[in-house]
Every structure is written in C-alpha cells, then in structure tokens.
Amino acid sequence: MKTAPGDFATALQGHRYLLGDKSVIAMQSGEVIRVRELDQSEPYPLGPAKEVHAAWLKPEPMKYFKGEVPR
C-alpha cells in the first residue's frame, strides 16, 4: 500500500492485508476495492467479498516463490 502527502492509499491486487483483526486478500487494485477474508481453518479459505477503502488496510508480510519475503 502506498501513501504520499496529498495522495490516497492504494491497495494492490493479490496482496494480503489486515482489516481490523482479520486477514484479507485484495481482489483488485485501487483506492476503494473488494477484499475477501482468509480463513485457513476452512476447506475453501476465501470468505464473501466486501468493498473497503484501501486506507483501512494494513499490509501483511507475504512469502513469495521459493520463500522470499518482501520488505
């Protein structure tokens, strides 16, 4: 998520974020986006989609191919 003085927050599609205390994945990029809750205890871990403002999201660490972790 990027922010700059005078800019709106922007979320990126496919990235993980915290929305409150819930882990979510961004289904699109932008300022107002659809996210789906991640619940690894369920056989289908994606919950229903909801629309949120990117400013409400906090980036979560993710592991990429071969275990690389972005900074």
Secondary structure, DSSP 8 states (H G I E B T S, - for coil): -B--TT---BB-TT-EEEETTEEEEESS-BSEEEEEEE-TTSSS-EEEEEEEEGGG-EE-----GGG----
